[in-house]
Amino acid sequence: AAATVFLNRLPSSAPPTRDGSAAQMSVSVAMVIDGPPALRPSGEADLDESSRQSIDAAARAVAATHGAPLTLAIRPNLLAALTRSTSATDQETLAALRQAVQARSASLTIGRMPYADVDFGGLIDTDNGGGELLRQIALGDTTAMDALGLQPNASTWWDSATITTSSLDMLNALGAKRVTPPADRLTLTTGRPEHLAVT
């Protein structure tokens, strides 16, 4: 298992704030949960064990953290499967997750993700690709809202898809101010994959 920690630091020469006090920086924790398609063609739930464990861990983490700002982004397809599951354990997990999210609604942000894992940058340049992407986003928003009771926040785009100039234009039009691709998908201008966090 590997974990990527994004560290931001203020330069030692950071200017003071308007009131003369030392410069400060806001920090927020983000949890992103993704997994393979979780619904069968029949519409029945087919959650893999890894996704199930990740969602359960997220529910416990949200319930255990109080006060600190937190962003939670869960692939909506996983939430749909959890909602449709006939497993008593899955329903308990969903109830615990929703309760934890509702209890922390003042300091918790639900991150926006498309319903399924689609290649955003590649799809947007195909015939009616933009329309399909809008459908994926709308379905994702509705699914997350139905499952968690909070509307996803459009300001940050949480996805592993390809980011292109065309897709950035579309994301900007949809209200996204930041994109957060995984660290292993970032590439420096030299063309070398960069496995270190870049901010």
KAMO-V30861 format. One record per residue. N is the residue number from 0. OMEGA is omega in whole degrees, 0 to 359 (999 if undefined). NEAR is the number of other C-alpha atoms within 12 Angstrom. Layout:
# KAMO-V30861
[[N | OMEGA | NEAR] [N | OMEGA | NEAR]]
This chain:
# KAMO-V30861
[[0 | 181 | 3] [1 | 179 | 7] [2 | 177 | 13] [3 | 180 | 16] [4 | 179 | 17] [5 | 181 | 18] [6 | 174 | 15] [7 | 176 | 14] [8 | 177 | 14] [9 | 177 | 15] [10 | 182 | 12] [11 | 181 | 10] [12 | 182 | 9] [13 | 181 | 14] [14 | 178 | 14] [15 | 178 | 14] [16 | 184 | 11] [17 | 181 | 9] [18 | 176 | 8] [19 | 180 | 10] [20 | 180 | 10] [21 | 179 | 15] [22 | 179 | 17] [23 | 181 | 17] [24 | 177 | 13] [25 | 180 | 13] [26 | 178 | 15] [27 | 177 | 20] [28 | 179 | 24] [29 | 175 | 26] [30 | 180 | 29] [31 | 182 | 32] [32 | 179 | 34] [33 | 180 | 33] [34 | 180 | 30] [35 | 178 | 24] [36 | 189 | 26] [37 | 177 | 32] [38 | 175 | 25] [39 | 177 | 18] [40 | 179 | 10] [41 | 183 | 10] [42 | 179 | 17] [43 | 180 | 20] [44 | 178 | 26] [45 | 181 | 29] [46 | 174 | 32] [47 | 187 | 22] [48 | 181 | 17] [49 | 178 | 17] [50 | 179 | 29] [51 | 181 | 33] [52 | 180 | 22] [53 | 179 | 27] [54 | 178 | 39] [55 | 178 | 30] [56 | 178 | 23] [57 | 179 | 31] [58 | 181 | 33] [59 | 179 | 22] [60 | 179 | 25] [61 | 181 | 35] [62 | 185 | 25] [63 | 181 | 18] [64 | 184 | 21] [65 | 173 | 19] [66 | 184 | 16] [67 | 178 | 21] [68 | 185 | 21] [69 | 175 | 30] [70 | 180 | 34] [71 | 178 | 43] [72 | 179 | 44] [73 | 179 | 44] [74 | 183 | 42] [75 | 178 | 45] [76 | 177 | 40] [77 | 178 | 44] [78 | 178 | 47] [79 | 180 | 35] [80 | 179 | 39] [81 | 180 | 44] [82 | 183 | 34] [83 | 185 | 26] [84 | 176 | 26] [85 | 180 | 16] [86 | 178 | 18] [87 | 179 | 13] [88 | 178 | 19] [89 | 179 | 30] [90 | 176 | 24] [91 | 178 | 20] [92 | 179 | 30] [93 | 180 | 36] [94 | 179 | 25] [95 | 179 | 27] [96 | 180 | 36] [97 | 180 | 34] [98 | 180 | 21] [99 | 179 | 31] [100 | 181 | 37] [101 | 181 | 24] [102 | 183 | 22] [103 | 187 | 29] [104 | 182 | 26] [105 | 183 | 17] [106 | 182 | 22] [107 | 176 | 34] [108 | 174 | 34] [109 | 181 | 42] [110 | 180 | 38] [111 | 175 | 42] [112 | 173 | 48] [113 | 184 | 37] [114 | 180 | 39] [115 | 180 | 35] [116 | 181 | 29] [117 | 177 | 29] [118 | 186 | 24] [119 | 183 | 37] [120 | 180 | 25] [121 | 185 | 21] [122 | 187 | 25] [123 | 182 | 28] [124 | 177 | 21] [125 | 177 | 16] [126 | 181 | 11] [127 | 178 | 13] [128 | 179 | 21] [129 | 179 | 26] [130 | 179 | 17] [131 | 178 | 23] [132 | 177 | 32] [133 | 178 | 25] [134 | 179 | 20] [135 | 181 | 28] [136 | 180 | 35] [137 | 179 | 24] [138 | 178 | 26] [139 | 179 | 37] [140 | 181 | 34] [141 | 181 | 25] [142 | 180 | 34] [143 | 180 | 39] [144 | 180 | 27] [145 | 184 | 21] [146 | 189 | 34] [147 | 179 | 38] [148 | 177 | 26] [149 | 179 | 31] [150 | 177 | 27] [151 | 180 | 39] [152 | 186 | 27] [153 | 189 | 27] [154 | 178 | 22] [155 | 180 | 27] [156 | 181 | 36] [157 | 178 | 40] [158 | 181 | 35] [159 | 184 | 27] [160 | 176 | 28] [161 | 177 | 27] [162 | 179 | 30] [163 | 178 | 19] [164 | 180 | 15] [165 | 181 | 20] [166 | 176 | 28] [167 | 178 | 24] [168 | 181 | 20] [169 | 179 | 26] [170 | 177 | 32] [171 | 178 | 18] [172 | 180 | 15] [173 | 176 | 22] [174 | 180 | 18] [175 | 177 | 23] [176 | 182 | 18] [177 | 171 | 22] [178 | 185 | 29] [179 | 175 | 31] [180 | 177 | 25] [181 | 182 | 29] [182 | 183 | 23] [183 | 176 | 20] [184 | 180 | 21] [185 | 179 | 24] [186 | 177 | 19] [187 | 180 | 15] [188 | 177 | 8] [189 | 182 | 8] [190 | 179 | 9] [191 | 173 | 12] [192 | 180 | 16] [193 | 184 | 16] [194 | 176 | 19] [195 | 179 | 19] [196 | 177 | 21] [197 | 179 | 20] [198 | 999 | 15]]
